[in-house]
Amino acid sequence: MTLPIELTTERLLLRQWRPADRAAFAAMNADPRVMEHFPSPLTAAQSDATADRCESHIRERGWGPWAVERRDGGDFIGMVGLHVPSASLPFSPCVEVLWRLAFEHWGRGYATESAAAAVEFGFAGARLDEIVAFTVPSNLRSLAVMRRLGMTEAGHFDHPLVPPESVLRRHVLYRSSAGVRSR
């Protein structure tokens, strides 16, 4: 077990999960706007299982997909962090930076601000050589975050956990390497 890491930005805290986060996380994961680029919204049980995996990842490594709160209010607004995908992806093994914020917090730069902190920690603190991010080509907001993070498009792939007949199967891959980053 590694000591859990928490990250602070100008406006946000990326922290360990709390039991009180579960209801807000489930509401966020049930929102069709938030889950538009996923196969379906999550049930409360699926959302809790995701939070369990996030907590487990942090327990194992000290870092992972953190709960995010605004420093001026303390309320849970989403999850952002580093994750080792369990799916066998064409570029595995890898560490991805991911983000998912409640709809009411979109458009304020929180995804970029918190993901930038996670990437910086990944390279400087966790000493990773590379960090990836991926999404469906229609997820223009996330693609913009990837570019703002200085990541470079590195091709396309079919996500093995998305059914072959789904329009969401095809993904765009972005990469960022330690020492080869721009903003």
C-alpha positions as a Markdown table, in Angstrom:
| # | Residue | x | y | z |
|---|---|---|---|---|
| 1 | Met | 0.0 | 0.0 | 0.0 |
| 2 | Thr | 1.2 | 3.5 | -0.9 |
| 3 | Leu | 0.3 | 6.7 | 0.8 |
| 4 | Pro | -2.5 | 8.3 | -1.1 |
| 5 | Ile | -1.6 | 11.5 | -3.1 |
| 6 | Glu | -3.8 | 14.5 | -3.3 |
| 7 | Leu | -3.4 | 17.4 | -5.8 |
| 8 | Thr | -4.3 | 21.0 | -5.5 |
| 9 | Thr | -4.8 | 23.5 | -8.3 |
| 10 | Glu | -5.7 | 27.2 | -8.1 |
| 11 | Arg | -9.4 | 26.3 | -7.9 |
| 12 | Leu | -9.7 | 22.5 | -7.3 |
| 13 | Leu | -8.7 | 19.7 | -5.0 |
| 14 | Leu | -8.2 | 16.2 | -6.4 |
| 15 | Arg | -8.7 | 14.1 | -3.3 |
| 16 | Gln | -9.5 | 10.7 | -2.0 |
| 17 | Trp | -13.1 | 9.5 | -2.3 |
| 18 | Arg | -15.6 | 10.0 | 0.6 |
| 19 | Pro | -18.8 | 8.1 | 1.3 |
| 20 | Ala | -20.7 | 11.4 | 0.8 |
| 21 | Asp | -19.4 | 11.5 | -2.9 |
| 22 | Arg | -21.4 | 8.5 | -3.9 |
| 23 | Ala | -24.8 | 10.1 | -4.4 |
| 24 | Ala | -23.4 | 13.0 | -6.5 |
| 25 | Phe | -21.3 | 10.6 | -8.5 |
| 26 | Ala | -24.3 | 8.4 | -9.2 |
| 27 | Ala | -26.4 | 11.4 | -10.3 |
| 28 | Met | -23.5 | 12.5 | -12.6 |
| 29 | Asn | -23.2 | 9.0 | -14.1 |
| 30 | Ala | -27.0 | 8.8 | -14.7 |
| 31 | Asp | -27.0 | 12.1 | -16.6 |
| 32 | Pro | -27.4 | 11.4 | -20.3 |
| 33 | Arg | -25.5 | 14.6 | -21.1 |
| 34 | Val | -22.5 | 13.5 | -19.1 |
| 35 | Met | -22.6 | 10.0 | -20.5 |
| 36 | Glu | -23.4 | 10.9 | -24.1 |
| 37 | His | -20.1 | 9.4 | -25.4 |
| 38 | Phe | -20.4 | 6.2 | -23.3 |
| 39 | Pro | -22.6 | 3.1 | -24.2 |
| 40 | Ser | -25.2 | 4.1 | -21.6 |
| 41 | Pro | -25.7 | 6.0 | -18.4 |
| 42 | Leu | -24.8 | 4.0 | -15.2 |
| 43 | Thr | -27.1 | 2.7 | -12.6 |
| 44 | Ala | -26.4 | 3.6 | -9.0 |
| 45 | Ala | -24.9 | 0.1 | -8.5 |
| 46 | Gln | -22.6 | 0.5 | -11.5 |
| 47 | Ser | -21.6 | 3.9 | -10.4 |
| 48 | Asp | -20.7 | 2.6 | -6.9 |
| 49 | Ala | -18.7 | -0.2 | -8.5 |
| 50 | Thr | -16.8 | 2.4 | -10.5 |
| 51 | Ala | -16.1 | 4.4 | -7.3 |
| 52 | Asp | -14.9 | 1.2 | -5.7 |
| 53 | Arg | -12.4 | 0.6 | -8.5 |
| 54 | Cys | -11.2 | 4.2 | -8.3 |
| 55 | Glu | -10.6 | 3.9 | -4.5 |
| 56 | Ser | -8.9 | 0.5 | -5.0 |
| 57 | His | -6.6 | 2.0 | -7.7 |
| 58 | Ile | -5.6 | 4.8 | -5.3 |
| 59 | Arg | -5.0 | 2.3 | -2.5 |
| 60 | Glu | -2.7 | 0.2 | -4.7 |
| 61 | Arg | -0.7 | 3.0 | -6.2 |
| 62 | Gly | -1.2 | 6.1 | -4.1 |
| 63 | Trp | -2.8 | 7.8 | -7.2 |
| 64 | Gly | -5.7 | 7.1 | -9.5 |
| 65 | Pro | -9.0 | 8.6 | -10.6 |
| 66 | Trp | -9.5 | 11.2 | -7.8 |
| 67 | Ala | -12.7 | 12.8 | -6.6 |
| 68 | Val | -12.6 | 16.5 | -7.5 |
| 69 | Glu | -14.1 | 19.3 | -5.5 |
| 70 | Arg | -14.0 | 23.1 | -5.9 |
| 71 | Arg | -11.8 | 24.6 | -3.2 |
| 72 | Asp | -14.2 | 27.4 | -2.6 |
| 73 | Gly | -17.2 | 25.1 | -1.9 |
| 74 | Gly | -16.0 | 21.6 | -1.1 |
| 75 | Asp | -18.7 | 19.9 | -3.1 |
| 76 | Phe | -17.9 | 16.9 | -5.3 |
| 77 | Ile | -17.9 | 18.0 | -9.0 |
| 78 | Gly | -16.5 | 14.9 | -10.7 |
| 79 | Met | -13.6 | 12.6 | -11.1 |
| 80 | Val | -10.2 | 13.3 | -12.7 |
| 81 | Gly | -7.0 | 11.4 | -12.6 |
| 82 | Leu | -4.7 | 8.7 | -13.8 |
| 83 | His | -5.9 | 5.2 | -14.5 |
| 84 | Val | -4.4 | 1.9 | -15.7 |
| 85 | Pro | -7.1 | 0.4 | -18.0 |
| 86 | Ser | -8.1 | -3.2 | -17.3 |
| 87 | Ala | -9.1 | -3.7 | -20.9 |
| 88 | Ser | -6.5 | -5.1 | -23.3 |
| 89 | Leu | -6.0 | -2.1 | -25.6 |
| 90 | Pro | -3.8 | -2.1 | -28.7 |
| 91 | Phe | -1.4 | 0.1 | -26.9 |
| 92 | Ser | -1.4 | -1.6 | -23.5 |
| 93 | Pro | 0.1 | -1.5 | -21.0 |
| 94 | Cys | -0.6 | 2.2 | -20.5 |
| 95 | Val | -1.7 | 4.9 | -18.1 |
| 96 | Glu | -4.5 | 7.2 | -19.2 |
| 97 | Val | -5.6 | 10.5 | -17.9 |
| 98 | Leu | -9.3 | 10.7 | -17.6 |
| 99 | Trp | -12.0 | 13.2 | -16.5 |
| 100 | Arg | -15.7 | 13.2 | -16.0 |
| 101 | Leu | -17.4 | 16.2 | -14.5 |
| 102 | Ala | -21.0 | 17.0 | -13.6 |
| 103 | Phe | -22.8 | 18.9 | -16.3 |
| 104 | Glu | -23.2 | 22.1 | -14.3 |
| 105 | His | -19.4 | 22.4 | -14.0 |
| 106 | Trp | -18.7 | 22.2 | -17.8 |
| 107 | Gly | -17.3 | 25.1 | -19.7 |
| 108 | Arg | -15.3 | 26.6 | -16.8 |
| 109 | Gly | -11.9 | 25.0 | -17.5 |
| 110 | Tyr | -12.1 | 22.6 | -14.6 |
| 111 | Ala | -11.4 | 19.5 | -16.8 |
| 112 | Thr | -8.2 | 21.0 | -18.3 |
| 113 | Glu | -7.1 | 22.5 | -15.0 |
| 114 | Ser | -7.5 | 19.2 | -13.1 |
| 115 | Ala | -6.3 | 16.9 | -15.9 |
| 116 | Ala | -3.1 | 19.1 | -16.3 |
| 117 | Ala | -2.4 | 18.6 | -12.6 |
| 118 | Ala | -2.8 | 14.9 | -13.0 |
| 119 | Val | -0.5 | 14.8 | -16.0 |
| 120 | Glu | 2.1 | 16.9 | -14.3 |
| 121 | Phe | 2.0 | 14.5 | -11.3 |
| 122 | Gly | 2.1 | 11.5 | -13.6 |
| 123 | Phe | 5.4 | 12.7 | -15.2 |
| 124 | Ala | 7.0 | 14.4 | -12.2 |
| 125 | Gly | 5.7 | 12.4 | -9.2 |
| 126 | Ala | 4.9 | 9.0 | -10.6 |
| 127 | Arg | 7.8 | 9.2 | -13.1 |
| 128 | Leu | 5.7 | 7.8 | -16.0 |
| 129 | Asp | 7.2 | 7.8 | -19.5 |
| 130 | Glu | 3.9 | 8.3 | -21.3 |
| 131 | Ile | 0.3 | 9.1 | -20.6 |
| 132 | Val | -2.5 | 8.5 | -23.0 |
| 133 | Ala | -6.1 | 9.7 | -23.4 |
| 134 | Phe | -8.8 | 8.4 | -25.7 |
| 135 | Thr | -12.4 | 9.1 | -26.6 |
| 136 | Val | -14.9 | 8.8 | -29.5 |
| 137 | Pro | -14.3 | 11.2 | -32.4 |
| 138 | Ser | -17.5 | 13.0 | -31.7 |
| 139 | Asn | -16.5 | 14.0 | -28.2 |
| 140 | Leu | -15.2 | 17.4 | -29.3 |
| 141 | Arg | -15.0 | 18.8 | -25.7 |
| 142 | Ser | -12.6 | 16.0 | -24.5 |
| 143 | Leu | -10.6 | 16.2 | -27.7 |
| 144 | Ala | -10.1 | 19.9 | -27.0 |
| 145 | Val | -8.9 | 19.1 | -23.5 |
| 146 | Met | -6.4 | 16.6 | -24.9 |
| 147 | Arg | -5.0 | 19.3 | -27.2 |
| 148 | Arg | -4.9 | 21.9 | -24.4 |
| 149 | Leu | -2.9 | 19.4 | -22.4 |
| 150 | Gly | -0.3 | 19.3 | -25.2 |
| 151 | Met | -1.2 | 15.8 | -26.2 |
| 152 | Thr | -0.7 | 14.6 | -29.8 |
| 153 | Glu | -3.1 | 12.6 | -31.8 |
| 154 | Ala | -1.7 | 9.1 | -32.4 |
| 155 | Gly | -4.3 | 7.2 | -34.4 |
| 156 | His | -7.6 | 5.4 | -34.0 |
| 157 | Phe | -8.6 | 2.1 | -32.5 |
| 158 | Asp | -11.8 | 0.0 | -31.8 |
| 159 | His | -12.4 | -0.1 | -28.1 |
| 160 | Pro | -12.7 | -3.8 | -27.1 |
| 161 | Leu | -15.3 | -3.1 | -24.4 |
| 162 | Val | -17.7 | -1.4 | -26.7 |
| 163 | Pro | -20.0 | -3.7 | -28.8 |
| 164 | Pro | -18.9 | -4.0 | -32.5 |
| 165 | Glu | -22.2 | -2.6 | -33.8 |
| 166 | Ser | -22.0 | 0.6 | -31.6 |
| 167 | Val | -21.2 | 3.9 | -33.2 |
| 168 | Leu | -19.1 | 4.5 | -30.0 |
| 169 | Arg | -16.6 | 1.6 | -30.7 |
| 170 | Arg | -14.1 | 3.7 | -32.7 |
| 171 | His | -11.9 | 5.9 | -30.6 |
| 172 | Val | -9.2 | 8.5 | -31.1 |
| 173 | Leu | -5.9 | 8.0 | -29.2 |
| 174 | Tyr | -3.8 | 10.9 | -27.9 |
| 175 | Arg | -0.4 | 10.6 | -26.3 |
| 176 | Ser | 2.0 | 12.7 | -24.2 |
| 177 | Ser | 5.5 | 11.7 | -23.4 |
| 178 | Ala | 7.7 | 12.9 | -20.5 |
| 179 | Gly | 10.0 | 15.6 | -21.8 |
| 180 | Val | 8.1 | 16.0 | -25.1 |
| 181 | Arg | 5.2 | 18.2 | -24.0 |
| 182 | Ser | 4.0 | 21.6 | -25.0 |
| 183 | Arg | 1.1 | 23.8 | -24.0 |
